[in-house]
Amino acid sequence: MGKLKTNLEQAKKRILNIDWNLISIDKPSHVILVTEFIRRGNIFLDFNSKDNNRRAIFNASEIIDFSMPETIKEENSRLISVNLDWTTEYLCDFYLEWSYAMDQEVPIALQFHDLYDPIIKLFERGGRISYHHNELVCGNHAWARNSGAITRDIPPQDISDEVLDRIDLDNGGN
């Protein structure tokens, strides 16, 4: 039974360990993390969505018609009820649901196991996102709410902490 909850338990720990008071505005690495999140989302949506809406914020579990038990949903809601804006709260919730789907060995969840990693890493590194005038905003950068413009053809980005730290240091981020 220990293996069955591995992903969800790790996801919960990641969320609990985020210092929501740490806010770093406009680090160069934030652009990479948001763009990589949108790129991965577009690839997922190419495989799983029946429409052409490429919105940046979506619930992957809902798209694949996977639902988690209400007791776990309630437990997750208590975990992320720390006065967050709706986009951050939803993304954390979607990440937890996706982690549960991986624990249930849902094939598509296993295939796209790292779907939410870039956005959670953004939060861990002090980045925040919001919607403003139909754009997803992070610092001084914005992406269209319907993110189909971010092509799936761009190469995947290395989002390891070492690489992101180097990018921030080399480009004057703090």
N, CA and C atoms as a LAMMPS dump frame, in Angstrom:
ITEM: TIMESTEP
0
ITEM: NUMBER OF ATOMS
522
ITEM: BOX BOUNDS ff ff ff
-5.0000000000000000e+02 5.0000000000000000e+02
-5.0000000000000000e+02 5.0000000000000000e+02
-5.0000000000000000e+02 5.0000000000000000e+02
ITEM: ATOMS id mol type element x y z
1 1 1 N 0.82 -1.196 0
2 1 2 C 0 0 0
3 1 3 C 0.861 1.257 0
4 2 1 N 2.063 1.204 0.528
5 2 2 C 2.928 2.375 0.568
6 2 3 C 3.185 2.969 -0.803
7 3 1 N 3.335 2.124 -1.821
8 3 2 C 3.619 2.593 -3.174
9 3 3 C 2.422 3.325 -3.783
10 4 1 N 1.216 2.922 -3.427
11 4 2 C 0.029 3.474 -4.061
12 4 3 C -0.141 4.974 -3.855
13 5 1 N 0.387 5.517 -2.769
14 5 2 C 0.195 6.941 -2.514
15 5 3 C 1.478 7.747 -2.658
16 6 1 N 2.461 7.203 -3.289
17 6 2 C 3.762 7.849 -3.391
18 6 3 C 3.691 9.212 -4.064
19 7 1 N 3.097 9.304 -5.239
20 7 2 C 3.06 10.569 -5.975
21 7 3 C 2.245 11.631 -5.247
22 8 1 N 1.083 11.263 -4.748
23 8 2 C 0.248 12.222 -4.036
24 8 3 C 0.941 12.707 -2.765
25 9 1 N 1.562 11.807 -2.047
26 9 2 C 2.262 12.21 -0.82
27 9 3 C 3.426 13.15 -1.138
28 10 1 N 4.174 12.853 -2.192
29 10 2 C 5.269 13.742 -2.596
30 10 3 C 4.733 15.098 -3.036
31 11 1 N 3.617 15.09 -3.757
32 11 2 C 3.011 16.349 -4.211
33 11 3 C 2.55 17.177 -3.015
34 12 1 N 1.947 16.523 -2.044
35 12 2 C 1.506 17.239 -0.837
36 12 3 C 2.7 17.881 -0.131
37 13 1 N 3.8 17.135 -0.028
38 13 2 C 5.001 17.676 0.622
39 13 3 C 5.529 18.89 -0.142
40 14 1 N 5.517 18.809 -1.459
41 14 2 C 5.99 19.948 -2.263
42 14 3 C 5.136 21.183 -1.98
43 15 1 N 3.816 21.001 -1.985
44 15 2 C 2.907 22.127 -1.735
45 15 3 C 3.122 22.68 -0.328
46 16 1 N 3.209 21.788 0.653
47 16 2 C 3.407 22.234 2.039
48 16 3 C 4.73 22.964 2.237
49 17 1 N 5.745 22.608 1.462
50 17 2 C 7.068 23.214 1.617
51 17 3 C 7.237 24.535 0.869
52 18 1 N 6.242 24.938 0.102
53 18 2 C 6.342 26.215 -0.606
54 18 3 C 6.191 27.353 0.397
55 19 1 N 7.133 28.262 0.358
56 19 2 C 7.044 29.465 1.197
57 19 3 C 6.244 30.498 0.41
58 20 1 N 4.964 30.596 0.712
59 20 2 C 4.077 31.488 -0.036
60 20 3 C 4.389 32.959 0.227
61 21 1 N 5.182 33.23 1.259
62 21 2 C 5.591 34.612 1.531
63 21 3 C 6.792 35.029 0.692
64 22 1 N 7.503 34.048 0.139
65 22 2 C 8.636 34.329 -0.737
66 22 3 C 8.092 34.656 -2.118
67 23 1 N 8.251 35.881 -2.532
68 23 2 C 7.801 36.282 -3.863
69 23 3 C 8.971 36.955 -4.566
70 24 1 N 9.406 36.34 -5.648
71 24 2 C 10.502 36.871 -6.46
72 24 3 C 9.903 37.371 -7.765
73 25 1 N 10.016 38.643 -7.978
74 25 2 C 9.417 39.239 -9.167
75 25 3 C 10.388 39.16 -10.344
76 26 1 N 9.916 38.615 -11.425
77 26 2 C 10.567 38.706 -12.722
78 26 3 C 11.979 38.13 -12.819
79 27 1 N 12.193 36.972 -12.252
80 27 2 C 13.463 36.287 -12.483
81 27 3 C 13.473 35.76 -13.911
82 28 1 N 14.62 35.757 -14.57
83 28 2 C 14.692 35.225 -15.937
84 28 3 C 14.203 33.776 -16.045
85 29 1 N 14.42 32.988 -15.007
86 29 2 C 13.992 31.585 -15.045
87 29 3 C 12.47 31.439 -15.055
88 30 1 N 11.767 32.436 -14.58
89 30 2 C 10.302 32.345 -14.524
90 30 3 C 9.706 32.214 -15.927
91 31 1 N 10.283 32.927 -16.885
92 31 2 C 9.801 32.853 -18.267
93 31 3 C 9.953 31.422 -18.786
94 32 1 N 11.072 30.809 -18.496
95 32 2 C 11.328 29.442 -18.939
96 32 3 C 10.321 28.483 -18.313
97 33 1 N 10.066 28.646 -17.018
98 33 2 C 9.145 27.742 -16.335
99 33 3 C 7.713 27.884 -16.848
100 34 1 N 7.247 29.097 -17.048
101 34 2 C 5.876 29.277 -17.543
102 34 3 C 5.768 28.776 -18.978
103 35 1 N 6.744 29.102 -19.807
104 35 2 C 6.713 28.651 -21.2
105 35 3 C 6.757 27.127 -21.271
106 36 1 N 7.578 26.503 -20.457
107 36 2 C 7.673 25.038 -20.443
108 36 3 C 6.365 24.42 -19.947
109 37 1 N 5.745 25.055 -18.962
110 37 2 C 4.446 24.568 -18.485
111 37 3 C 3.407 24.611 -19.615
112 38 1 N 3.364 25.716 -20.335
113 38 2 C 2.409 25.853 -21.433
114 38 3 C 2.736 24.867 -22.556
115 39 1 N 4.02 24.703 -22.873
116 39 2 C 4.424 23.755 -23.92
117 39 3 C 3.965 22.337 -23.575
118 40 1 N 4.224 21.913 -22.338
119 40 2 C 3.804 20.575 -21.922
120 40 3 C 2.284 20.456 -21.96
121 41 1 N 1.606 21.51 -21.545
122 41 2 C 0.15 21.5 -21.579
123 41 3 C -0.383 21.358 -22.99
124 42 1 N 0.225 22.042 -23.947
125 42 2 C -0.217 21.937 -25.336
126 42 3 C -0.022 20.526 -25.879
127 43 1 N 1.074 19.905 -25.522
128 43 2 C 1.307 18.527 -25.973
129 43 3 C 0.248 17.6 -25.364
130 44 1 N -0.014 17.769 -24.079
131 44 2 C -1.067 16.983 -23.421
132 44 3 C -2.413 17.21 -24.104
133 45 1 N -2.755 18.466 -24.35
134 45 2 C -4.046 18.782 -24.966
135 45 3 C -4.14 18.253 -26.395
136 46 1 N -3.032 18.214 -27.112
137 46 2 C -3.036 17.626 -28.452
138 46 3 C -3.496 16.165 -28.403
139 47 1 N -3.092 15.446 -27.377
140 47 2 C -3.433 14.041 -27.243
141 47 3 C -4.825 13.815 -26.662
142 48 1 N -5.314 14.771 -25.874
143 48 2 C -6.472 14.476 -25.048
144 48 3 C -7.662 15.411 -25.172
145 49 1 N -7.567 16.441 -25.938
146 49 2 C -8.665 17.398 -25.991
147 49 3 C -9.384 17.302 -27.329
148 50 1 N -10.689 17.409 -27.257
149 50 2 C -11.489 17.325 -28.46
150 50 3 C -11.689 18.689 -29.109
151 51 1 N -11.355 19.754 -28.403
152 51 2 C -11.502 21.089 -28.979
153 51 3 C -10.133 21.709 -29.217
154 52 1 N -10.123 22.876 -29.789
155 52 2 C -8.862 23.53 -30.117
156 52 3 C -8.505 24.617 -29.105
157 53 1 N -9.163 24.628 -27.969
158 53 2 C -8.874 25.626 -26.95
159 53 3 C -7.596 25.231 -26.224
160 54 1 N -6.595 26.051 -26.307
161 54 2 C -5.316 25.769 -25.666
162 54 3 C -5.1 26.711 -24.491
163 55 1 N -6.041 26.693 -23.561
164 55 2 C -5.912 27.559 -22.397
165 55 3 C -4.734 27.104 -21.537
166 56 1 N -4.093 28.057 -20.917
167 56 2 C -2.887 27.762 -20.148
168 56 3 C -3.202 27.023 -18.849
169 57 1 N -4.33 27.341 -18.235
170 57 2 C -4.675 26.734 -16.947
171 57 3 C -5.836 25.774 -17.168
172 58 1 N -5.59 24.507 -16.939
173 58 2 C -6.632 23.504 -17.138
174 58 3 C -6.429 22.357 -16.163
175 59 1 N -7.519 21.626 -15.945
176 59 2 C -7.49 20.471 -15.064
177 59 3 C -7.352 19.218 -15.923
178 60 1 N -6.159 18.651 -15.951
179 60 2 C -5.892 17.478 -16.781
180 60 3 C -6.762 16.291 -16.36
181 61 1 N -7.005 16.143 -15.072
182 61 2 C -7.839 15.034 -14.596
183 61 3 C -9.247 15.14 -15.157
184 62 1 N -9.771 16.34 -15.188
185 62 2 C -11.113 16.556 -15.727
186 62 3 C -11.157 16.251 -17.224
187 63 1 N -10.125 16.644 -17.936
188 63 2 C -10.074 16.412 -19.385
189 63 3 C -10.095 14.922 -19.719
190 64 1 N -9.447 14.117 -18.879
191 64 2 C -9.443 12.665 -19.149
192 64 3 C -10.58 11.948 -18.418
193 65 1 N -11.5 12.711 -17.836
194 65 2 C -12.658 12.156 -17.112
195 65 3 C -12.247 11.28 -15.938
196 66 1 N -11.207 11.696 -15.24
197 66 2 C -10.777 10.997 -14.029
198 66 3 C -11.213 11.822 -12.831
199 67 1 N -11.83 11.181 -11.871
200 67 2 C -12.189 11.921 -10.665
201 67 3 C -11.673 11.179 -9.437
202 68 1 N -11.245 11.965 -8.492
203 68 2 C -10.721 11.395 -7.264
204 68 3 C -11.837 11.374 -6.224
205 69 1 N -11.723 10.529 -5.22
206 69 2 C -12.735 10.463 -4.169
207 69 3 C -12.881 11.81 -3.444
208 70 1 N -14.095 12.121 -3.047
209 70 2 C -14.385 13.392 -2.362
210 70 3 C -13.561 13.556 -1.091
211 71 1 N -13.312 12.487 -0.367
212 71 2 C -12.543 12.602 0.875
213 71 3 C -11.134 13.12 0.596
214 72 1 N -10.541 12.651 -0.476
215 72 2 C -9.19 13.107 -0.827
216 72 3 C -9.252 14.538 -1.348
217 73 1 N -10.281 14.875 -2.115
218 73 2 C -10.447 16.255 -2.592
219 73 3 C -10.541 17.223 -1.417
220 74 1 N -11.328 16.858 -0.415
221 74 2 C -11.478 17.716 0.765
222 74 3 C -10.155 17.862 1.504
223 75 1 N -9.445 16.764 1.638
224 75 2 C -8.133 16.792 2.297
225 75 3 C -7.179 17.717 1.54
226 76 1 N -7.183 17.626 0.217
227 76 2 C -6.329 18.481 -0.604
228 76 3 C -6.727 19.947 -0.466
229 77 1 N -8.021 20.218 -0.419
230 77 2 C -8.496 21.602 -0.291
231 77 3 C -7.999 22.23 1.005
232 78 1 N -8.002 21.468 2.061
233 78 2 C -7.495 21.996 3.347
234 78 3 C -5.997 22.286 3.251
235 79 1 N -5.307 21.502 2.477
236 79 2 C -3.859 21.653 2.32
237 79 3 C -3.495 22.968 1.634
238 80 1 N -4.32 23.405 0.694
239 80 2 C -3.973 24.595 -0.091
240 80 3 C -4.847 25.802 0.235
241 81 1 N -5.455 25.794 1.393
242 81 2 C -6.306 26.931 1.765
243 81 3 C -5.483 27.982 2.515
244 82 1 N -4.447 28.478 1.887
245 82 2 C -3.556 29.443 2.54
246 82 3 C -3.669 30.835 1.91
247 83 1 N -4.876 31.24 1.58
248 83 2 C -5.122 32.579 1.045
249 83 3 C -4.348 32.836 -0.247
250 84 1 N -4.489 31.937 -1.194
251 84 2 C -3.833 32.073 -2.485
252 84 3 C -4.81 32.66 -3.495
253 85 1 N -4.273 33.266 -4.551
254 85 2 C -5.144 33.714 -5.631
255 85 3 C -5.705 32.483 -6.334
256 86 1 N -6.785 32.672 -7.071
257 86 2 C -7.484 31.522 -7.644
258 86 3 C -6.626 30.73 -8.623
259 87 1 N -5.799 31.379 -9.434
260 87 2 C -5 30.625 -10.402
261 87 3 C -4.016 29.697 -9.703
262 88 1 N -3.368 30.206 -8.669
263 88 2 C -2.403 29.396 -7.924
264 88 3 C -3.109 28.27 -7.186
265 89 1 N -4.217 28.596 -6.562
266 89 2 C -4.979 27.578 -5.831
267 89 3 C -5.441 26.472 -6.775
268 90 1 N -6.005 26.848 -7.914
269 90 2 C -6.468 25.848 -8.877
270 90 3 C -5.314 24.983 -9.365
271 91 1 N -4.191 25.601 -9.702
272 91 2 C -3.063 24.833 -10.22
273 91 3 C -2.528 23.847 -9.185
274 92 1 N -2.461 24.258 -7.944
275 92 2 C -2.026 23.336 -6.886
276 92 3 C -3.008 22.176 -6.758
277 93 1 N -4.28 22.494 -6.811
278 93 2 C -5.309 21.462 -6.729
279 93 3 C -5.218 20.51 -7.921
280 94 1 N -5.053 21.054 -9.123
281 94 2 C -4.939 20.216 -10.324
282 94 3 C -3.712 19.316 -10.239
283 95 1 N -2.626 19.85 -9.711
284 95 2 C -1.387 19.089 -9.541
285 95 3 C -1.607 17.914 -8.578
286 96 1 N -2.299 18.172 -7.478
287 96 2 C -2.573 17.104 -6.513
288 96 3 C -3.471 16.03 -7.13
289 97 1 N -4.487 16.434 -7.862
290 97 2 C -5.365 15.47 -8.531
291 97 3 C -4.583 14.619 -9.529
292 98 1 N -3.699 15.267 -10.288
293 98 2 C -2.899 14.553 -11.284
294 98 3 C -1.97 13.552 -10.596
295 99 1 N -1.419 13.941 -9.464
296 99 2 C -0.551 13.035 -8.707
297 99 3 C -1.33 11.809 -8.229
298 100 1 N -2.57 12.039 -7.817
299 100 2 C -3.42 10.92 -7.41
300 100 3 C -3.708 10.006 -8.607
301 101 1 N -3.958 10.593 -9.773
302 101 2 C -4.196 9.793 -10.982
303 101 3 C -2.975 8.929 -11.303
304 102 1 N -1.786 9.48 -11.08
305 102 2 C -0.567 8.68 -11.299
306 102 3 C -0.518 7.518 -10.312
307 103 1 N -0.891 7.771 -9.064
308 103 2 C -0.904 6.697 -8.071
309 103 3 C -1.886 5.591 -8.436
310 104 1 N -2.941 5.969 -9.139
311 104 2 C -3.934 4.985 -9.583
312 104 3 C -3.512 4.319 -10.897
313 105 1 N -2.315 4.68 -11.354
314 105 2 C -1.706 4.108 -12.558
315 105 3 C -2.554 4.314 -13.807
316 106 1 N -3.168 5.501 -13.886
317 106 2 C -3.9 5.881 -15.089
318 106 3 C -2.851 6.089 -16.187
319 107 1 N -2.951 5.352 -17.286
320 107 2 C -1.884 5.386 -18.297
321 107 3 C -1.523 6.792 -18.791
322 108 1 N -2.509 7.614 -19.086
323 108 2 C -2.201 8.951 -19.607
324 108 3 C -1.527 9.815 -18.542
325 109 1 N -1.889 9.622 -17.284
326 109 2 C -1.236 10.357 -16.195
327 109 3 C 0.215 9.916 -16.052
328 110 1 N 0.457 8.643 -16.218
329 110 2 C 1.834 8.148 -16.154
330 110 3 C 2.644 8.668 -17.336
331 111 1 N 2.011 8.739 -18.505
332 111 2 C 2.706 9.246 -19.69
333 111 3 C 3.073 10.717 -19.528
334 112 1 N 2.18 11.503 -18.939
335 112 2 C 2.404 12.939 -18.746
336 112 3 C 2.649 13.238 -17.267
337 113 1 N 3.469 12.439 -16.638
338 113 2 C 3.722 12.524 -15.199
339 113 3 C 4.27 13.874 -14.758
340 114 1 N 4.969 14.579 -15.617
341 114 2 C 5.607 15.834 -15.219
342 114 3 C 4.871 17.067 -15.751
343 115 1 N 3.601 16.906 -16.068
344 115 2 C 2.8 17.972 -16.666
345 115 3 C 2.807 19.261 -15.847
346 116 1 N 2.626 19.152 -14.551
347 116 2 C 2.524 20.337 -13.697
348 116 3 C 3.842 20.734 -13.034
349 117 1 N 4.902 19.985 -13.255
350 117 2 C 6.181 20.273 -12.589
351 117 3 C 6.702 21.69 -12.82
352 118 1 N 6.684 22.21 -14.039
353 118 2 C 7.242 23.563 -14.217
354 118 3 C 6.5 24.638 -13.419
355 119 1 N 5.185 24.544 -13.323
356 119 2 C 4.438 25.588 -12.618
357 119 3 C 4.61 25.45 -11.106
358 120 1 N 4.697 24.229 -10.618
359 120 2 C 4.941 24.041 -9.177
360 120 3 C 6.353 24.519 -8.844
361 121 1 N 7.302 24.25 -9.721
362 121 2 C 8.674 24.732 -9.51
363 121 3 C 8.703 26.261 -9.513
364 122 1 N 7.895 26.881 -10.372
365 122 2 C 7.787 28.344 -10.37
366 122 3 C 7.357 28.835 -8.989
367 123 1 N 6.334 28.214 -8.427
368 123 2 C 5.855 28.611 -7.096
369 123 3 C 6.935 28.372 -6.035
370 124 1 N 7.634 27.256 -6.143
371 124 2 C 8.705 26.941 -5.183
372 124 3 C 9.819 27.988 -5.23
373 125 1 N 10.052 28.557 -6.405
374 125 2 C 11.128 29.529 -6.594
375 125 3 C 10.658 30.97 -6.391
376 126 1 N 9.44 31.13 -5.887
377 126 2 C 8.944 32.465 -5.567
378 126 3 C 8.19 33.152 -6.688
379 127 1 N 8.023 32.493 -7.814
380 127 2 C 7.273 33.077 -8.919
381 127 3 C 5.783 32.945 -8.698
382 128 1 N 5.036 33.884 -9.255
383 128 2 C 3.579 33.855 -9.167
384 128 3 C 3.004 34.196 -10.534
385 129 1 N 1.817 33.704 -10.79
386 129 2 C 1.136 34.02 -12.04
387 129 3 C -0.258 34.54 -11.722
388 130 1 N -0.812 35.222 -12.693
389 130 2 C -2.188 35.696 -12.576
390 130 3 C -2.724 35.92 -13.974
391 131 1 N -4.011 36.152 -14.056
392 131 2 C -4.635 36.543 -15.325
393 131 3 C -4.931 38.029 -15.274
394 132 1 N -4.63 38.704 -16.369
395 132 2 C -4.936 40.134 -16.477
396 132 3 C -5.225 40.425 -17.951
397 133 1 N -6.393 40.961 -18.22
398 133 2 C -6.793 41.285 -19.598
399 133 3 C -6.567 40.118 -20.554
400 134 1 N -7.065 38.943 -20.169
401 134 2 C -6.969 37.728 -20.992
402 134 3 C -5.547 37.273 -21.281
403 135 1 N -4.636 37.633 -20.416
404 135 2 C -3.266 37.145 -20.54
405 135 3 C -2.839 36.508 -19.224
406 136 1 N -2.015 35.478 -19.349
407 136 2 C -1.374 34.878 -18.195
408 136 3 C -0.132 35.712 -17.926
409 137 1 N -0.005 36.257 -16.735
410 137 2 C 1.068 37.194 -16.417
411 137 3 C 1.974 36.597 -15.341
412 138 1 N 3.271 36.778 -15.557
413 138 2 C 4.279 36.41 -14.567
414 138 3 C 5.341 37.496 -14.62
415 139 1 N 5.416 38.311 -13.577
416 139 2 C 6.351 39.436 -13.581
417 139 3 C 5.989 40.411 -14.676
418 140 1 N 6.966 40.764 -15.502
419 140 2 C 6.74 41.703 -16.608
420 140 3 C 6.418 40.994 -17.924
421 141 1 N 6.134 39.708 -17.869
422 141 2 C 5.889 38.918 -19.076
423 141 3 C 4.448 38.434 -19.105
424 142 1 N 3.929 38.28 -20.321
425 142 2 C 2.557 37.814 -20.478
426 142 3 C 2.461 36.84 -21.65
427 143 1 N 1.543 35.904 -21.523
428 143 2 C 1.254 34.919 -22.556
429 143 3 C -0.247 34.973 -22.816
430 144 1 N -0.632 34.78 -24.042
431 144 2 C -2.055 34.777 -24.375
432 144 3 C -2.769 33.709 -23.559
433 145 1 N -3.972 34.051 -23.077
434 145 2 C -4.74 33.089 -22.276
435 145 3 C -4.978 31.807 -23.061
436 146 1 N -5.302 31.94 -24.332
437 146 2 C -5.4 30.779 -25.191
438 146 3 C -3.994 30.573 -25.756
439 147 1 N -3.285 29.644 -25.183
440 147 2 C -1.844 29.533 -25.374
441 147 3 C -1.427 28.699 -26.571
442 148 1 N -2.286 28.57 -27.565
443 148 2 C -1.938 27.798 -28.746
444 148 3 C -0.753 28.366 -29.501
445 149 1 N -0.419 29.631 -29.238
446 149 2 C 0.718 30.253 -29.919
447 149 3 C 2.049 29.643 -29.473
448 150 1 N 2.077 29.017 -28.309
449 150 2 C 3.31 28.371 -27.852
450 150 3 C 3.36 27.01 -28.529
451 151 1 N 4.222 26.914 -29.452
452 151 2 C 4.277 25.722 -30.283
453 151 3 C 4.832 24.523 -29.531
454 152 1 N 4.325 23.389 -29.911
455 152 2 C 4.823 22.145 -29.323
456 152 3 C 6.177 21.804 -29.92
457 153 1 N 6.552 22.523 -30.986
458 153 2 C 7.805 22.223 -31.675
459 153 3 C 9.038 22.816 -30.997
460 154 1 N 8.835 23.722 -30.033
461 154 2 C 10.011 24.242 -29.342
462 154 3 C 10.584 23.114 -28.488
463 155 1 N 11.876 23.074 -28.374
464 155 2 C 12.477 21.968 -27.621
465 155 3 C 12.157 22.076 -26.128
466 156 1 N 12.103 20.936 -25.453
467 156 2 C 11.883 20.959 -24.004
468 156 3 C 13.021 21.708 -23.312
469 157 1 N 12.678 22.389 -22.257
470 157 2 C 13.665 23.144 -21.499
471 157 3 C 14.121 22.346 -20.283
472 158 1 N 15.385 22.437 -19.962
473 158 2 C 15.915 21.843 -18.74
474 158 3 C 15.489 22.754 -17.597
475 159 1 N 14.676 22.234 -16.693
476 159 2 C 14.19 23.055 -15.581
477 159 3 C 14.786 22.611 -14.246
478 160 1 N 15.963 22.028 -14.32
479 160 2 C 16.64 21.66 -13.074
480 160 3 C 17.035 22.938 -12.333
481 161 1 N 17.083 22.851 -11.019
482 161 2 C 17.435 24.027 -10.213
483 161 3 C 18.797 24.582 -10.597
484 162 1 N 19.74 23.703 -10.909
485 162 2 C 21.077 24.166 -11.265
486 162 3 C 21.037 25.052 -12.509
487 163 1 N 20.32 24.603 -13.522
488 163 2 C 20.22 25.364 -14.77
489 163 3 C 19.467 26.669 -14.535
490 164 1 N 18.356 26.603 -13.818
491 164 2 C 17.564 27.814 -13.565
492 164 3 C 18.34 28.821 -12.72
493 165 1 N 19.079 28.34 -11.725
494 165 2 C 19.902 29.241 -10.904
495 165 3 C 20.96 29.942 -11.76
496 166 1 N 21.574 29.185 -12.663
497 166 2 C 22.601 29.754 -13.533
498 166 3 C 21.998 30.822 -14.457
499 167 1 N 20.816 30.536 -14.996
500 167 2 C 20.135 31.503 -15.869
501 167 3 C 19.84 32.787 -15.099
502 168 1 N 19.355 32.652 -13.889
503 168 2 C 19.049 33.833 -13.079
504 168 3 C 20.315 34.621 -12.765
505 169 1 N 21.381 33.915 -12.422
506 169 2 C 22.63 34.578 -12.084
507 169 3 C 23.247 35.27 -13.314
508 170 1 N 23.257 34.564 -14.437
509 170 2 C 23.851 35.1 -15.664
510 170 3 C 23.072 36.271 -16.248
511 171 1 N 21.788 36.36 -15.944
512 171 2 C 20.953 37.399 -16.528
513 171 3 C 20.508 38.446 -15.518
514 172 1 N 21.224 38.548 -14.436
515 172 2 C 20.959 39.609 -13.464
516 172 3 C 19.774 39.382 -12.562
517 173 1 N 19.216 38.164 -12.572
518 173 2 C 18.135 37.854 -11.635
519 173 3 C 18.704 37.642 -10.253
520 174 1 N 17.84 37.703 -9.258
521 174 2 C 18.337 37.469 -7.88
522 174 3 C 17.658 36.287 -7.262
